[in-house]
């Protein structure tokens, strides 16, 4: 799975970069979802106001540089 979705906090994580500092530890399992579908992720962002996790994003940027 490429994406980890936290429906409690309306946040989307890159699964390989997700960790404790992302703040999803307290999210119940039934409010978590895993997907490989970027179209679904885009839909959540555009229509449901979900946000990409800043921690996952910054970690990914650091590795890419």
Secondary structure by P-SEA (a helix, b strand, c coil): ccbbbccccccccccccccccccccccccccbbbbccaaaaaaaaccccccccaaaaaaaaaaac
